[in-house]
Amino acid sequence: MKVHEYQAKEILKKFSVPVQDGIAIKSMAEFDGAISQLQSRGINQFVVKSQIHAGGRGKGKIYNANNKDELILEGGVKFTTSVEKAKEYAQKILGNLLVTHQTGKEGKIVKTIFLAEGLDYKKELYLGILLDRAVSKNVIMVSTEGGVEIEKVAEETPEKILKEWVDPAVGLQPYQARSLAFGLGLNGTAFKNFVSFVPKLYKAYEETDASLLEINPLVITNDDQIIALDAKMNFDDNALYRHPDIVAYRDFDEEDPLEIEASKYNLNYIKLDGNVGCMVNGAGLAMATMDIIKLAGGQPANFLDVGGSANKETVANGFKIILSDPNVKAILINIFGGIVRCDRVANGVIDAVNEIGVNVPVVIRLEGTNAAEAKELLENSGLNFEVALSLKEAAEKVTSVLSADSLVQS
């Protein structure tokens, strides 16, 4: 689960992490009141920040929501010392379309803006915390190249990324925060404030069951304070039951409607841009299935993991989700019968197809317990299934039916 920048900052405040001050608004009717509150706090410089679940907001472009060809504003994050200019920016951003390198050309409607304190600072840094699965430890990464996409830094100047791995048995140690500060070349008050900042941030990461906590940029102000100028937090969905306060931050407008629908049935679904719908049990097998489809010349339309208990209900719901995507022209079902028997899956597929009606070609590969019985059930069902014995054969069959379909249409 993702949250907006302003929500991440609300969470970090609870752990005494110094963050940029600001107020989120969802309509222009709230603007004057928010500005008045900021001014009462002694703030006279403002940053108008669009709030969407995507990066690159500052370099993005604002287009008219009713006319996507009409460019309204360059940049979705604007600084000003004028209340009037801040209001103008807010009017142009709120309710319109923000397009960044992460949103794609379709962009996202900005439904919330964060009216934030404009800070004077002398240096931008990067700080991120996430799980390094290769060593089963959390890793804290810092860089002097703040305000720049960390992927670009990793590719072009990887030596500028410093890392400290935290042993879960002992937790973050003071020497590790000092080591990072030394690596960044900090000294004096900035050094002390950074060494104090890191443990607070790490505590916020751990106690909220975050899967990612990224501050980019982390700034050193002119008086050597360390402040999170931006904040990005993702959370482990499996731990959200422990954090109802974080669940309350969920913004359904920022999520794909099909992914929301899939979550109601405990299906792990991610929409992609292809035309081959995939239904698989197991995340690793799903990834491999998508790779094989690509190698065979096809384009996967989704990631869909139905879990280890594929039955009539899960299969039927999976079909409904997949077929809700108009780009899907064929479906590949790839089930390994370890926990679940293949013949039960086959019966579930047959029942589901009879119940909801599927009007695109379906290729099925079932392997594992009772695979032979499953193959016989599918072949005798009277339904138009393509049965494959191997994953390679399944991928080739699904791409061939797509090719045949395109020939018929042409």
C-alpha positions in Angstrom: 0.0 0.0 0.0 1.2 3.5 -0.9 0.4 6.8 0.7 0.8 10.4 -0.4 3.7 12.6 0.6 1.6 14.7 3.1 0.3 11.5 4.7 3.9 10.1 5.0 4.9 13.3 6.7 2.0 13.0 9.2 3.2 9.5 10.0 6.8 10.6 10.4 5.8 13.5 12.7 4.5 10.9 15.2 8.1 9.6 15.5 9.6 13.1 15.9 11.2 13.1 12.5 11.7 16.7 11.3 9.6 17.3 8.2 8.6 20.2 6.0 5.5 21.9 7.5 2.4 22.1 5.4 -1.4 21.6 5.0 -3.2 19.4 2.5 -6.3 20.7 0.7 -8.8 19.1 -1.7 -10.6 22.1 -2.9 -9.9 25.8 -3.5 -12.5 26.6 -0.9 -9.9 25.4 1.7 -7.0 27.5 0.2 -7.4 30.8 2.1 -7.8 29.1 5.5 -4.7 26.9 4.9 -2.6 29.9 3.9 -3.7 31.8 6.9 -2.7 28.9 9.2 0.7 28.7 7.6 1.2 32.5 7.9 0.2 32.3 11.6 3.2 29.9 12.0 5.5 32.5 10.6 5.7 30.9 7.1 6.0 33.4 4.2 7.4 31.2 1.5 5.2 28.5 -0.1 5.5 25.4 -2.2 2.4 24.1 -4.0 2.8 20.4 -4.3 0.6 18.1 -6.3 -0.2 14.8 -4.5 -0.3 11.6 -6.7 1.2 8.2 -6.2 4.0 8.7 -8.7 7.4 10.3 -8.8 8.8 13.0 -11.0 6.1 15.5 -10.0 8.4 18.5 -10.1 9.4 17.8 -13.7 5.9 16.8 -14.8 3.4 18.8 -16.8 -0.1 19.9 -15.9 -2.7 19.5 -18.6 -6.4 20.5 -18.7 -8.4 17.6 -17.5 -11.1 18.3 -20.1 -8.7 18.8 -22.9 -5.6 16.7 -22.6 -3.8 18.5 -25.4 -3.9 21.8 -23.5 -0.7 22.4 -21.4 -1.5 24.5 -18.4 1.6 24.5 -16.3 5.2 23.2 -16.5 5.9 21.3 -13.3 3.6 19.9 -10.6 5.6 21.4 -7.7 5.9 25.2 -7.6 7.7 27.5 -5.2 6.7 31.1 -4.6 6.9 33.9 -2.0 3.6 35.3 -3.1 0.2 34.2 -1.7 -1.4 35.4 -5.0 1.0 33.3 -7.1 0.5 30.3 -4.8 -3.3 30.6 -5.3 -2.8 30.8 -9.1 -0.6 27.6 -9.1 -3.1 25.8 -6.9 -6.0 26.7 -9.2 -4.0 25.4 -12.2 -2.9 22.1 -10.5 -6.0 21.1 -8.5 -8.4 19.0 -10.6 -6.2 18.8 -13.6 -4.0 16.1 -15.2 -0.4 15.6 -14.1 1.8 13.7 -16.5 5.2 12.5 -15.3 7.7 9.8 -16.5 6.1 7.4 -13.9 2.5 8.0 -14.8 2.8 7.5 -18.5 1.1 9.6 -21.0 -2.4 9.0 -19.5 -1.3 10.9 -16.3 -3.2 11.2 -13.1 -5.8 13.7 -11.9 -4.5 15.8 -9.0 -7.2 15.7 -6.3 -5.1 16.9 -3.4 -2.4 19.5 -3.1 0.0 20.1 -0.3 0.6 23.7 0.6 4.0 23.5 2.2 6.6 25.7 3.9 9.2 27.0 1.5 12.6 26.3 3.1 16.0 27.8 2.5 18.6 25.1 2.3 22.2 24.7 1.2 22.4 21.0 0.4 20.2 18.2 -0.9 20.8 14.6 0.2 19.1 11.2 -0.5 18.1 8.7 2.2 16.2 5.5 1.7 15.4 2.4 3.8 14.2 -0.9 2.4 14.7 -4.7 2.8 17.7 -6.2 1.0 16.3 -9.6 0.3 19.7 -11.0 -0.8 20.9 -10.8 2.8 17.6 -10.7 4.7 18.5 -7.4 6.4 17.1 -3.8 6.1 19.5 -1.5 4.4 19.9 2.2 4.8 21.1 4.0 1.7 22.4 7.5 1.5 23.9 9.7 -1.2 25.1 13.2 -1.7 23.1 13.3 -4.9 19.8 14.3 -3.4 16.9 15.5 -5.6 18.0 13.1 -8.4 16.4 9.8 -9.2 18.3 7.2 -7.2 18.1 4.7 -10.2 20.0 7.2 -12.3 22.7 7.6 -9.5 23.0 3.9 -9.2 23.5 3.5 -12.9 25.9 6.4 -13.6 27.7 6.9 -10.3 27.1 3.9 -8.0 30.1 4.9 -5.8 28.0 7.8 -4.5 25.6 5.5 -2.8 26.6 4.5 0.7 24.9 1.6 2.5 24.6 0.3 6.0 22.9 -3.1 6.7 21.0 -3.4 9.9 21.2 -6.8 11.7 17.7 -7.6 12.9 19.1 -9.3 16.0 20.7 -6.1 17.3 19.0 -3.3 15.5 20.4 0.0 14.2 23.6 0.9 16.1 24.8 4.5 16.8 28.1 3.9 14.9 26.1 3.1 11.8 24.4 6.5 11.8 27.8 8.1 12.4 29.4 6.1 9.6 26.7 7.4 7.1 27.2 10.9 8.3 31.0 10.7 7.8 30.4 9.2 4.4 28.2 12.2 3.4 31.0 14.5 4.5 28.9 16.1 7.3 30.4 17.9 10.3 29.5 20.1 13.2 25.8 20.7 13.9 24.7 19.1 10.6 26.6 15.9 11.6 24.9 15.8 15.1 21.5 16.5 13.6 21.9 13.8 11.0 23.0 11.2 13.6 19.9 12.1 15.6 17.6 12.0 12.5 18.5 8.5 11.2 17.4 6.4 14.3 14.0 8.3 14.4 13.5 7.5 10.7 14.5 3.9 11.1 12.1 3.5 14.0 9.3 4.9 11.9 10.2 2.4 9.1 10.2 -0.6 11.5 7.2 0.2 13.7 4.9 0.9 10.8 5.9 -2.3 8.9 7.0 -0.1 5.9 8.5 -1.8 2.9 10.0 1.4 1.6 10.8 4.7 3.2 12.5 7.2 0.9 13.4 10.9 1.6 14.5 12.6 -1.6 15.5 15.2 -1.0 16.7 15.3 2.6 17.9 18.8 3.0 20.5 20.6 5.2 19.0 24.0 5.9 21.0 27.2 6.2 21.1 26.8 10.0 22.2 23.1 9.7 18.9 21.4 10.5 18.2 18.1 8.8 14.6 18.1 7.4 12.7 15.7 5.2 11.6 17.9 2.3 9.8 15.0 0.6 8.7 11.6 1.9 7.6 8.4 0.2 6.3 5.4 2.2 5.1 2.0 1.0 3.7 -0.6 3.5 3.6 -4.3 3.6 0.0 -5.3 2.8 0.3 -8.4 5.0 0.9 -6.3 8.1 -1.8 -3.7 7.5 -4.1 -5.5 9.9 -1.8 -4.2 12.7 -2.1 -0.6 11.5 -5.8 0.6 11.0 -4.6 4.2 11.2 -2.4 3.6 8.1 -5.1 1.7 6.3 -7.3 4.8 6.8 -4.9 6.7 4.5 -5.6 4.4 1.5 -6.6 6.5 -1.5 -8.7 4.4 -3.9 -8.6 7.1 -6.5 -4.9 6.4 -7.0 -5.3 2.6 -7.5 -6.4 0.8 -10.6 -10.1 -0.2 -10.3 -9.4 -3.8 -11.3 -6.7 -4.1 -8.7 -9.1 -2.8 -6.1 -11.7 -5.3 -7.2 -9.2 -8.2 -7.1 -8.2 -7.3 -3.5 -11.8 -8.0 -2.5 -11.3 -11.6 -3.4 -7.7 -11.9 -2.0 -6.4 -12.1 -5.6 -3.0 -10.6 -6.2 -3.5 -8.7 -9.5 -1.5 -6.1 -11.3 -2.7 -4.7 -14.6 -0.1 -4.5 -17.5 -0.3 -3.3 -21.1 -0.4 -6.5 -23.0 -3.2 -8.7 -24.5 -2.6 -12.1 -22.9 -4.5 -12.6 -19.6 -2.6 -14.7 -17.1 -4.0 -16.8 -14.2 -1.3 -18.6 -12.2 -0.9 -20.0 -8.7 2.2 -18.6 -7.0 4.0 -15.4 -7.5 7.3 -16.9 -8.8 5.4 -19.1 -11.3 3.4 -16.0 -12.4 6.6 -14.1 -13.1 8.1 -17.0 -15.0 4.8 -17.4 -17.0 5.0 -13.7 -18.1 8.6 -14.1 -19.1 7.8 -17.2 -21.2 4.9 -15.4 -22.9 7.3 -12.5 -23.8 9.8 -15.0 -25.2 7.1 -16.6 -27.3 6.3 -13.2 -28.8 3.2 -12.3 -26.7 2.5 -9.5 -24.3 1.2 -10.3 -20.8 -1.9 -8.2 -19.8 -1.6 -8.8 -16.1 0.0 -10.5 -13.1 -2.6 -12.6 -11.4 -1.7 -15.0 -8.5 -4.8 -16.9 -7.4 -2.8 -18.5 -4.5 -2.5 -22.1 -3.4 -6.2 -22.9 -3.2 -7.4 -22.4 -6.7 -11.1 -23.5 -6.8 -14.3 -22.6 -8.7 -14.7 -19.3 -6.8 -11.2 -18.0 -7.2 -11.0 -19.1 -10.8 -14.4 -17.5 -11.6 -13.4 -14.2 -9.9 -10.0 -14.4 -11.7 -11.8 -14.7 -15.1 -14.0 -11.8 -14.2 -11.1 -9.5 -13.3 -9.1 -10.5 -16.4 -12.0 -10.1 -18.8 -12.7 -6.7 -17.4 -9.7 -5.5 -19.3 -10.8 -4.9 -22.9 -7.2 -5.4 -24.1 -7.3 -9.1 -23.2 -7.6 -11.3 -26.4 -6.6 -14.6 -24.9 -6.1 -16.2 -21.5 -3.3 -18.5 -20.3 -4.0 -20.6 -17.2 -0.8 -22.1 -15.6 -1.4 -24.1 -12.4 1.1 -26.3 -10.6 -0.9 -28.8 -8.5 1.2 -29.1 -5.3 -1.2 -28.0 -2.6 -4.2 -28.2 -4.8 -5.1 -31.2 -7.1 -5.1 -30.4 -10.8 -8.4 -32.2 -11.4 -10.1 -29.9 -8.8 -8.7 -26.9 -10.6 -9.9 -28.3 -14.0 -13.4 -28.7 -12.6 -13.2 -25.2 -11.2 -12.2 -23.9 -14.6 -15.0 -25.8 -16.4 -17.6 -24.6 -13.9 -16.4 -21.0 -14.0 -16.4 -20.9 -17.8 -19.9 -22.4 -18.0 -21.1 -19.9 -15.3 -19.7 -16.6 -16.5 -19.1 -17.3 -20.2 -15.7 -16.6 -21.7 -15.5 -15.3 -25.2 -11.7 -15.4 -25.8 -9.4 -18.4 -26.4 -8.2 -20.2 -23.3 -5.0 -22.1 -23.1 -4.5 -24.3 -20.0 -1.4 -26.0 -18.6 -1.9 -28.0 -15.4 1.1 -29.9 -13.9 1.4 -31.8 -10.7 -1.0 -34.0 -8.7 -3.7 -35.6 -10.9 -2.5 -33.7 -14.0 -3.5 -36.6 -16.3 -7.1 -36.7 -14.9 -7.3 -32.9 -15.3 -6.3 -33.1 -18.9 -9.0 -35.7 -19.6 -11.6 -33.6 -17.8 -10.7 -30.5 -19.9 -10.7 -32.4 -23.2 -14.1 -34.0 -22.5 -15.7 -30.8 -21.2 -17.1 -29.9 -24.6 -15.5 -26.4 -24.2 -13.0 -24.9 -26.5 -9.9 -25.2 -24.4 -6.3 -25.5 -25.7 -4.5 -27.9 -23.4 -0.7 -27.7 -23.1 1.7 -30.1 -21.5 4.5 -27.7 -20.8 4.8 -24.0 -20.1 6.7 -23.5 -23.3 4.0 -25.2 -25.3 1.3 -23.1 -23.5 3.0 -19.9 -24.3 3.4 -20.9 -28.0 -0.2 -21.9 -28.2 -1.5 -18.7 -26.7 0.5 -16.5 -29.0 -0.5 -18.7 -32.0 -4.2 -18.3 -31.2 -3.6 -14.5 -31.0 -2.0 -14.5 -34.4 -4.8 -16.6 -35.9 -7.4 -14.2 -34.3 -5.6 -11.2 -35.8 -5.6 -12.8 -39.2 -9.3 -13.5 -39.1 -10.0 -9.9 -38.0 -7.9 -8.5 -40.9 
